[in-house]
């Protein structure tokens, strides 16, 4: 059984913690357009990006997405 990221939960995580996207851009060094793409599910972040964002939010990278089973 394999898993793949389904839906990014970054929007909900930031909203529930009242953290602006701009703060995440500042602490990670990622451009606003990149964070916006994740928040709006236009692109899936790579593992290194997920780890970076998760570390700044104090969560595990796996918590940034819902997951679907493949196969």
N, C-alpha and C positions, 0 to 999 in steps of 0.2 A: 504494500500500500504506500502511495506517495501523497504528499500534500503540496499545495500551491497557495500562495496568498490570494485572497479573494477581494475583500473590501478593506481599504485603509481606514483606520479608526482615528487617525490623527486629528481630524476636525473635532470629534467628540471629546477626545482627551484634552485638547487645548481649551475647548469651551468649558468643560467641567471644572477645569483648574483655573479658569479665567486668565489664561496665558495668551498674549497676542502672538500672531505669526511672526511679527517683526522681531520679537525677543528671540524666538527660535532661530531666526536668520542671523541675528547678531552673535549668539553664542556658538552656533555651528559653523558660521562662515558661508552657509549656502545662500544663494540668491533667493529673493522673495518669489520669483517665478517658479523656482524648483520646489519650494515648500508648498506653494499654491497648487502645483501639479499633483503633489501627493494628497493634499487636503481634498482636492476635487476629483480624486481617483482617475486622473488623466494618465498617470504613469506609476509604475511600481518601483519602489526604492530597492536598490541593491543591498546586500547584507551589510557592507561597511557603513553605508548611510543609515540603515536601520539601527545599527549598534550605536553610532554617534548620536542620533536623535534620542534613542532610548536612554542612553547614559545621562543625557541632560534632563530628561524627564523622570529619571529614577524608576524606570520600568525595564522589563525584558523586551528585546526586539520582537519576539513573537506576539507581544501584546499590541503591536501597532496594526495588526491585520486580523480579520476573520480568515479562517482557513477552510479550503475545500479539499476533499479527497479526490485524487485522480486515479483512474484505473477501475 
